[in-house]
Amino acid sequence: MTRTNHPGQARLPRLLVAGLGGDTGKTLVALGLVRHLVDAGRRPAVFKKGPDFIDAAWLGAAAREPGRNLDTFMMPPEAVLWSLGRAAGRCHLAVIEGNRGLFDGLDAAGSHSSAALARLTATPVVLVVDTTKSTRTVAAAVLGCQRLEPELDLAGVILNRVGTARQENTIRRAIKDATGLPVLGALPRLERQVLPARHLGLVTAREHETSDGALEYLAEAAGRYLDCAALEDLAGRAGPLPPSVHTRPVAAAPRRVTIGVLRDQAFTFYYPENLEALEAAGAELVDIDARHDEQLPALDALLAGGGFPEQHAAALANNAALRGRLRRAVEQGLPVWAECGGLMYLSQAIVEQDRVYPMVGALPLRVTRRRRPQGHGYVIARVDRSNPFLPVGRVIHGHEFHYSRPAGQVAVDSSVMKLERGTGLGQGRDGLVVGNVLACYTHLHALGVPEWAGALVAAAARGNLPGRQGASWA
């Protein structure tokens, strides 16, 4: 076990960019500000509030640093503070992007909202407001946020989608008169669609071939329309971080193990802390491109994360060599942890309307992609059957967002998680186990399930697989 303290005097300038709701422009503001800071010689640490992989990855691309997530549902408060506090002394400041509306949480009280995160971390908030066809009403909305939770450090406002100079001046004056808050920038409607989107939100930064150009465009807009110096000053007024103590289990692996990670344009959904936890527990990570690599390297275990395998189904299906070798490795006992997209890839096939794309065939199910989400939101899963990785009785707080579902029902006795919240595989179940494979729609975070990494490494260390000894998986 490792016990890490972050004393209450840890100093980290920081701010949280929030909005009144989704699609207000907070992502564009956060990305533009972060890349502007990088271009100015700063080193920002970047975080996304909530479980979203894609926004966090875009923030990481903007900062040229890992984009991390802070989520008070998926991880305990001390882990949130520990994660944020790690940036103190290493980075000049931290920029946190909120999600949804500032006060939107799991219930009417706004539990686990962006505002709750700002209070926990004592972080000043900048509110991004869409001003489309509005003037003084914008001030009313800002005043409402200011009065709803007076203890929140709502420190400034950024106007987005401003139409004219007269509209901007009217809104600035109305906000000052009603709230006394400074307006720290006013963005016009941008001339082009900067970040492409699809059914799960933004296209990932890894898939967007011109991502750096898009970020530089946003940085230029931030430098022109935002008061970036004032935003830095605002971040600097944040007080010391609250004290935190976070305990992380470290597995006593009997030997160094190699864990393959499916990581390419089809599989991009990995929390940096999950990969770091595996390395800390004694694993060497080796990336595998499921679309192009034909050989399976010498492995002790495999991590198959989420992503968009349905967008790359043809390429995955065409790589029959890797699919066959992976199926044989599973049959020979390879431990595998698979989440969402990884589950889809390990299935018999992905069915897309009238097309069937063969996959690895390690799981006894096909998956079909639907037009509407089949599971979306936070998950509470209780492990109620034995499995290769997690103890019976363990409760996992995770999340899911998927348009696919199994074609037909999955046998309840082959699943190991009872869902108290969420959809998973259906019938209130998740966590399909076949041999040493556990495949689920639930994404977990290593800071919320700290024993997960050690369990996967321990399972890898127990094996004595032919492929680990250099023999062919063929």
C-alpha positions as CSV (number, residue, x, y, z in Angstrom):
1,M,0.0,0.0,0.0
2,T,1.2,3.5,-0.7
3,R,-0.1,6.5,1.2
4,T,0.3,9.9,-0.3
5,N,-0.3,13.1,1.5
6,H,-1.0,16.5,-0.1
7,P,-0.8,19.1,2.7
8,G,-3.3,21.9,3.0
9,Q,-0.6,24.4,1.9
10,A,-0.2,22.9,-1.6
11,R,-0.6,25.9,-3.9
12,L,-2.0,25.4,-7.4
13,P,-3.5,28.4,-9.3
14,R,-6.7,27.0,-10.9
15,L,-10.1,27.8,-12.4
16,L,-13.1,25.9,-13.5
17,V,-14.8,26.8,-16.9
18,A,-18.5,26.1,-16.5
19,G,-21.7,26.7,-18.5
20,L,-25.4,27.1,-18.1
21,G,-25.9,23.9,-19.9
22,G,-24.5,21.7,-22.7
23,D,-23.5,23.4,-26.0
24,T,-22.8,26.8,-24.5
25,G,-19.2,26.9,-25.8
26,K,-17.3,26.0,-22.6
27,T,-15.3,23.3,-24.4
28,L,-14.2,25.7,-27.1
29,V,-13.3,28.4,-24.4
30,A,-11.4,25.9,-22.3
31,L,-9.5,24.5,-25.3
32,G,-8.7,27.9,-26.7
33,L,-7.5,29.2,-23.3
34,V,-5.3,26.2,-22.6
35,R,-3.6,26.2,-26.0
36,H,-3.1,30.0,-25.7
37,L,-1.4,29.5,-22.4
38,V,0.8,26.8,-23.9
39,D,1.8,29.1,-26.8
40,A,2.6,31.8,-24.2
41,G,5.1,29.4,-22.5
42,R,2.9,28.2,-19.6
43,R,2.5,24.6,-18.5
44,P,-1.2,24.1,-17.7
45,A,-2.6,20.9,-16.1
46,V,-6.0,20.0,-17.6
47,F,-9.0,18.2,-16.2
48,K,-12.5,17.3,-17.3
49,K,-15.2,17.2,-14.7
50,G,-17.0,14.0,-15.0
51,P,-16.2,10.7,-16.8
52,D,-16.0,12.0,-20.4
53,F,-13.1,10.5,-22.3
54,I,-13.3,12.7,-25.4
55,D,-13.3,16.2,-23.9
56,A,-10.4,15.1,-21.6
57,A,-8.4,13.9,-24.6
58,W,-9.0,17.2,-26.4
59,L,-7.9,19.1,-23.3
60,G,-4.8,16.9,-23.2
61,A,-4.1,17.6,-26.9
62,A,-4.4,21.3,-26.2
63,A,-2.1,21.2,-23.2
64,R,0.3,18.7,-24.6
65,E,-0.2,17.0,-21.2
66,P,-2.4,14.1,-20.2
67,G,-6.0,15.2,-19.9
68,R,-7.4,13.8,-16.6
69,N,-10.9,13.4,-15.1
70,L,-12.2,14.6,-11.8
71,D,-15.4,12.9,-10.8
72,T,-16.9,12.9,-7.3
73,F,-19.2,10.0,-8.2
74,M,-16.6,7.6,-9.6
75,M,-13.9,8.4,-7.0
76,P,-13.8,9.4,-3.4
77,P,-13.2,13.1,-2.5
78,E,-9.7,12.4,-1.2
79,A,-8.8,10.9,-4.6
80,V,-10.1,13.9,-6.4
81,L,-8.0,16.3,-4.3
82,W,-5.0,14.0,-4.6
83,S,-5.3,14.0,-8.4
84,L,-5.6,17.7,-8.6
85,G,-2.8,18.3,-6.1
86,R,-0.3,16.2,-8.1
87,A,-0.1,19.1,-10.5
88,A,1.1,21.6,-7.8
89,G,4.7,22.5,-8.3
90,R,4.8,20.8,-11.7
91,C,2.4,23.0,-13.6
92,H,1.8,26.7,-13.6
93,L,-1.9,26.4,-13.2
94,A,-4.8,24.0,-13.7
95,V,-7.8,24.5,-16.0
96,I,-10.8,22.3,-15.2
97,E,-13.7,22.1,-17.8
98,G,-17.1,21.5,-16.2
99,N,-19.8,19.4,-17.8
100,R,-23.4,20.1,-18.5
101,G,-24.8,23.0,-16.5
102,L,-23.0,24.4,-13.5
103,F,-25.4,23.0,-11.0
104,D,-26.6,19.9,-12.9
105,G,-26.0,16.7,-11.0
106,L,-27.6,13.5,-10.1
107,D,-30.6,15.0,-8.3
108,A,-32.4,18.2,-7.5
109,A,-29.8,19.2,-5.0
110,G,-27.1,19.0,-7.7
111,S,-25.0,16.3,-6.1
112,H,-21.8,15.5,-8.1
113,S,-22.2,18.7,-10.2
114,S,-19.5,21.0,-11.5
115,A,-20.4,23.4,-8.7
116,A,-19.9,20.6,-6.1
117,L,-16.5,19.9,-7.6
118,A,-15.6,23.6,-7.4
119,R,-16.6,23.7,-3.7
120,L,-14.7,20.6,-2.9
121,T,-11.5,21.9,-4.5
122,A,-12.0,25.6,-3.6
123,T,-11.7,26.6,-7.2
124,P,-12.9,29.9,-8.7
125,V,-15.6,29.4,-11.5
126,V,-15.8,31.3,-14.8
127,L,-19.3,31.0,-16.4
128,V,-19.6,30.7,-20.2
129,V,-23.0,32.0,-21.4
130,D,-24.5,31.7,-24.8
131,T,-25.8,35.1,-25.7
132,T,-27.8,34.2,-28.8
133,K,-30.7,36.7,-29.2
134,S,-30.3,37.8,-25.6
135,T,-29.2,40.9,-23.7
136,R,-30.3,41.7,-20.1
137,T,-31.7,38.1,-19.7
138,V,-28.1,37.0,-19.7
139,A,-27.6,39.1,-16.5
140,A,-30.6,37.5,-14.9
141,A,-29.2,34.0,-15.6
142,V,-25.8,35.0,-14.1
143,L,-27.5,36.5,-11.1
144,G,-29.5,33.4,-10.5
145,C,-26.3,31.3,-10.5
146,Q,-24.7,33.8,-8.1
147,R,-27.6,33.6,-5.6
148,L,-28.4,29.9,-5.9
149,E,-25.2,29.0,-4.0
150,P,-23.7,32.1,-2.5
151,E,-20.8,30.1,-1.1
152,L,-19.6,29.2,-4.6
153,D,-16.7,31.3,-5.8
154,L,-18.4,32.5,-9.1
155,A,-15.6,34.9,-10.2
156,G,-16.4,36.0,-13.8
157,V,-18.3,35.6,-17.0
158,I,-17.4,34.9,-20.6
159,L,-19.9,35.8,-23.3
160,N,-20.2,33.4,-26.3
161,R,-21.8,33.8,-29.7
162,V,-22.1,37.6,-29.4
163,G,-23.7,39.1,-32.5
164,T,-22.8,42.8,-32.4
165,A,-20.8,45.4,-30.4
166,R,-24.0,47.0,-29.1
167,Q,-25.3,43.6,-27.8
168,E,-22.0,43.0,-26.1
169,N,-21.9,46.4,-24.4
170,T,-25.5,46.1,-23.2
171,I,-24.9,42.6,-21.7
172,R,-21.6,43.8,-20.1
173,R,-23.4,46.7,-18.4
174,A,-26.4,44.6,-17.3
175,I,-24.1,41.9,-15.7
176,K,-22.1,44.6,-13.9
177,D,-25.2,46.3,-12.6
178,A,-26.9,43.1,-11.5
179,T,-24.0,41.1,-10.2
180,G,-20.8,43.1,-10.0
181,L,-19.0,40.3,-11.8
182,P,-16.4,41.0,-14.4
183,V,-16.9,40.0,-18.0
184,L,-13.6,38.4,-19.0
185,G,-14.2,37.9,-22.7
186,A,-16.8,38.0,-25.5
187,L,-16.5,35.5,-28.3
188,P,-18.3,36.1,-31.6
189,R,-19.8,33.2,-33.6
190,L,-16.8,31.4,-35.0
191,E,-16.5,31.3,-38.7
192,R,-16.3,27.5,-39.0
193,Q,-17.2,24.3,-37.3
194,V,-14.0,23.8,-35.4
195,L,-14.5,20.4,-33.8
196,P,-16.5,17.7,-35.6
197,A,-19.1,15.7,-33.7
198,R,-20.9,12.3,-33.9
199,H,-23.2,10.1,-31.8
200,L,-21.1,10.1,-28.6
201,G,-20.1,13.8,-28.9
202,L,-17.0,15.2,-30.3
203,V,-14.8,13.2,-32.7
204,T,-11.7,12.2,-30.7
205,A,-8.5,14.3,-31.0
206,R,-6.6,11.2,-32.1
207,E,-9.0,10.6,-35.1
208,H,-9.2,14.3,-36.1
209,E,-6.3,14.6,-38.5
210,T,-6.2,18.4,-38.3
211,S,-6.7,18.6,-34.5
212,D,-3.6,20.8,-33.9
213,G,-4.7,23.3,-36.5
214,A,-8.1,23.4,-34.9
215,L,-6.6,24.1,-31.5
216,E,-4.3,26.8,-32.8
217,Y,-7.4,28.5,-34.4
218,L,-9.1,28.4,-31.0
219,A,-5.9,29.7,-29.3
220,E,-5.9,32.7,-31.7
221,A,-9.6,33.3,-30.9
222,A,-8.9,33.2,-27.2
223,G,-6.0,35.6,-27.5
224,R,-8.1,38.0,-29.4
225,Y,-11.4,37.9,-27.6
226,L,-10.6,36.7,-24.0
227,D,-8.8,38.7,-21.3
228,C,-6.3,35.8,-20.7
229,A,-4.2,37.9,-18.3
230,A,-7.2,38.5,-16.1
231,L,-8.1,34.8,-16.3
232,E,-4.6,33.9,-15.1
233,D,-4.9,36.4,-12.3
234,L,-8.2,34.9,-11.3
235,A,-6.7,31.4,-11.2
236,G,-3.9,32.8,-9.0
237,R,-6.3,34.0,-6.4
238,A,-7.3,30.4,-5.6
239,G,-6.2,29.6,-2.1
240,P,-4.3,26.5,-0.9
241,L,-5.8,23.2,-1.9
242,P,-7.7,21.4,0.9
243,P,-5.6,18.7,2.5
244,S,-6.0,15.1,1.2
245,V,-4.7,11.7,2.0
246,H,-5.1,9.0,-0.6
247,T,-4.1,5.3,-0.2
248,R,-3.3,3.3,-3.3
249,P,-2.8,-0.4,-3.2
250,V,0.3,-1.7,-5.0
251,A,0.4,-5.4,-6.0
252,A,3.4,-7.4,-5.0
253,A,3.7,-9.1,-8.4
254,P,6.2,-12.0,-8.3
255,R,7.6,-10.9,-11.6
256,R,7.4,-8.2,-14.2
257,V,4.5,-8.8,-16.5
258,T,3.6,-7.5,-20.0
259,I,0.1,-6.2,-20.6
260,G,-1.1,-5.5,-24.1
261,V,-3.3,-2.4,-24.6
262,L,-5.6,-2.1,-27.7
263,R,-4.8,1.5,-28.5
264,D,-5.4,2.9,-32.0
265,Q,-8.1,5.0,-33.7
266,A,-10.7,2.4,-32.8
267,F,-9.8,2.2,-29.1
268,T,-8.9,5.4,-27.4
269,F,-10.9,5.4,-24.2
270,Y,-8.4,5.0,-21.4
271,Y,-8.0,7.0,-18.2
272,P,-4.3,7.9,-17.8
273,E,-4.5,6.9,-14.1
274,N,-5.6,3.4,-15.1
275,L,-2.6,2.9,-17.3
276,E,-0.3,4.5,-14.7
277,A,-1.8,2.2,-12.0
278,L,-0.9,-0.8,-14.1
279,E,2.6,0.3,-14.5
280,A,2.9,1.1,-10.8
281,A,1.7,-2.4,-10.0
282,G,4.4,-4.0,-12.1
283,A,3.3,-4.1,-15.7
284,E,5.0,-3.1,-18.9
285,L,2.4,-1.8,-21.3
286,V,2.6,-2.6,-25.0
287,D,0.3,-1.0,-27.5
288,I,-1.5,-3.1,-30.1
289,D,-3.2,-1.7,-33.3
290,A,-6.1,-3.9,-33.8
291,R,-6.7,-2.6,-37.3
292,H,-3.2,-3.2,-38.7
293,D,-1.0,-5.4,-36.4
294,E,-1.2,-9.0,-37.6
295,Q,1.0,-10.5,-34.9
296,L,0.1,-10.7,-31.2
297,P,3.2,-9.9,-29.1
298,A,4.3,-11.9,-26.1
299,L,1.7,-11.0,-23.4
300,D,0.6,-11.9,-19.9
301,A,-2.7,-10.1,-20.1
302,L,-4.7,-7.8,-22.3
303,L,-6.6,-4.5,-21.7
304,A,-9.3,-3.8,-24.3
305,G,-10.7,-0.4,-23.6
306,G,-13.5,1.6,-25.1
307,G,-13.7,3.7,-28.3
308,F,-15.4,3.5,-31.6
309,P,-14.9,0.0,-33.0
310,E,-18.2,0.4,-34.9
311,Q,-16.6,3.2,-36.9
312,H,-13.7,0.9,-37.8
313,A,-15.6,-2.3,-38.0
314,A,-14.5,-3.1,-41.6
315,A,-10.8,-2.6,-40.8
316,L,-11.1,-4.7,-37.6
317,A,-12.9,-7.4,-39.5
318,N,-10.4,-7.4,-42.3
319,N,-7.5,-8.1,-39.9
320,A,-8.4,-11.8,-39.5
321,A,-4.8,-12.7,-38.5
322,L,-4.9,-10.7,-35.3
323,R,-8.5,-11.7,-34.5
324,G,-7.6,-15.4,-34.8
325,R,-4.4,-15.1,-32.7
326,L,-6.3,-13.2,-30.0
327,R,-9.1,-15.8,-30.0
328,R,-6.6,-18.6,-29.5
329,A,-4.8,-16.6,-26.8
330,V,-8.1,-16.3,-24.9
331,E,-8.8,-20.0,-25.3
332,Q,-5.4,-20.7,-23.8
333,G,-6.2,-18.6,-20.7
334,L,-5.0,-15.1,-21.5
335,P,-6.5,-12.7,-18.8
336,V,-8.4,-9.9,-20.4
337,W,-10.2,-6.9,-19.0
338,A,-12.5,-5.4,-21.6
339,E,-14.8,-2.4,-21.4
340,C,-17.5,-1.4,-23.9
341,G,-15.7,-1.1,-27.2
342,G,-13.4,-3.9,-26.1
343,L,-16.4,-6.0,-25.3
344,M,-17.7,-5.4,-28.9
345,Y,-14.4,-6.4,-30.4
346,L,-14.2,-9.6,-28.4
347,S,-17.8,-10.6,-29.4
348,Q,-18.7,-12.8,-32.3
349,A,-19.6,-9.9,-34.6
350,I,-20.8,-6.3,-34.8
351,V,-24.1,-6.0,-36.6
352,E,-24.6,-2.7,-38.3
353,Q,-28.1,-2.6,-40.0
354,D,-27.8,-5.3,-42.6
355,R,-24.1,-5.8,-42.4
356,V,-22.2,-8.3,-40.2
357,Y,-18.6,-7.7,-39.3
358,P,-16.9,-10.7,-37.7
359,M,-14.9,-9.9,-34.6
360,V,-12.6,-12.0,-32.3
361,G,-15.2,-14.5,-31.3
362,A,-14.1,-14.9,-27.7
363,L,-17.5,-14.1,-26.2
364,P,-20.7,-16.0,-27.0
365,L,-22.7,-13.0,-28.2
366,R,-23.2,-10.6,-31.1
367,V,-23.7,-6.9,-30.6
368,T,-25.9,-4.6,-32.6
369,R,-25.6,-0.8,-32.8
370,R,-28.9,1.1,-32.4
371,R,-29.8,4.7,-33.3
372,R,-30.4,5.7,-29.7
373,P,-28.2,5.2,-26.6
374,Q,-28.7,1.8,-25.0
375,G,-26.9,2.9,-21.8
376,H,-25.9,6.4,-20.8
377,G,-24.9,7.7,-17.4
378,Y,-23.4,6.6,-14.1
379,V,-23.4,2.9,-13.0
380,I,-23.5,1.3,-9.6
381,A,-22.5,-2.4,-10.0
382,R,-22.2,-5.0,-7.2
383,V,-19.9,-8.0,-7.9
384,D,-22.0,-11.0,-6.9
385,R,-20.2,-13.9,-8.5
386,S,-16.6,-15.1,-8.6
387,N,-14.4,-13.8,-11.4
388,P,-10.7,-13.5,-12.2
389,F,-10.3,-9.9,-10.9
390,L,-12.6,-8.4,-8.3
391,P,-13.9,-9.8,-5.0
392,V,-17.5,-10.7,-4.5
393,G,-19.3,-7.9,-2.7
394,R,-17.2,-5.1,-4.3
395,V,-19.4,-2.2,-5.3
396,I,-18.1,-0.2,-8.4
397,H,-19.1,3.3,-9.2
398,G,-18.6,3.7,-12.9
399,H,-20.2,5.0,-16.1
400,E,-21.5,3.8,-19.4
401,F,-22.3,5.4,-22.8
402,H,-23.0,3.0,-25.6
403,Y,-25.3,2.7,-28.6
404,S,-24.7,-1.1,-28.9
405,R,-26.4,-3.9,-27.1
406,P,-26.2,-7.7,-27.2
407,A,-28.3,-9.3,-29.9
408,G,-30.5,-11.5,-27.6
409,Q,-30.3,-12.1,-23.9
410,V,-27.0,-12.9,-22.1
411,A,-27.3,-15.8,-19.6
412,V,-27.5,-14.3,-16.1
413,D,-25.3,-17.0,-14.7
414,S,-22.4,-16.0,-17.0
415,S,-22.4,-12.4,-15.7
416,V,-20.9,-11.4,-12.4
417,M,-22.2,-7.9,-11.7
418,K,-25.7,-6.9,-10.5
419,L,-26.5,-3.4,-11.5
420,E,-28.1,-1.1,-8.9
421,R,-28.0,1.7,-11.5
422,G,-27.4,1.5,-15.2
423,T,-28.1,-0.8,-18.2
424,G,-25.0,-2.8,-18.9
425,L,-25.7,-6.1,-20.8
426,G,-29.4,-5.9,-20.0
427,Q,-31.6,-7.6,-17.4
428,G,-29.9,-5.6,-14.7
429,R,-26.6,-7.4,-15.3
430,D,-23.1,-6.6,-16.5
431,G,-19.6,-8.2,-16.5
432,L,-19.7,-11.3,-18.8
433,V,-17.0,-13.8,-17.8
434,V,-15.6,-16.4,-20.2
435,G,-12.5,-18.2,-18.9
436,N,-10.1,-15.4,-17.8
437,V,-12.0,-12.7,-19.7
438,L,-14.2,-10.2,-17.9
439,A,-16.1,-7.9,-20.4
440,C,-18.5,-5.2,-19.4
441,Y,-20.1,-2.0,-20.6
442,T,-19.1,-0.3,-17.4
443,H,-16.0,1.9,-17.4
444,L,-14.2,2.1,-14.1
445,H,-11.6,4.5,-12.8
446,A,-8.5,3.3,-11.0
447,L,-8.8,6.1,-8.4
448,G,-12.3,4.8,-7.6
449,V,-11.4,1.1,-7.7
450,P,-7.8,1.2,-6.6
451,E,-7.4,-2.6,-6.3
452,W,-8.3,-3.2,-10.0
453,A,-4.8,-2.6,-11.4
454,G,-3.1,-4.9,-8.9
455,A,-5.7,-7.6,-9.6
456,L,-5.1,-7.5,-13.4
457,V,-1.3,-7.6,-12.8
458,A,-1.7,-10.5,-10.4
459,A,-3.8,-12.4,-12.8
460,A,-1.1,-11.8,-15.5
461,A,1.6,-13.0,-13.2
462,R,-0.1,-16.2,-12.4
463,G,-0.2,-17.3,-16.0
464,N,2.3,-19.5,-17.9
465,L,1.0,-18.9,-21.4
466,P,2.6,-20.3,-24.6
467,G,2.5,-16.8,-26.2
468,R,4.4,-15.4,-23.2
469,Q,7.2,-17.9,-23.8
470,G,7.7,-16.6,-27.3
471,A,5.7,-19.4,-29.0
472,S,3.2,-18.5,-31.7
473,W,-0.5,-17.9,-30.8
474,A,-1.3,-19.4,-34.2
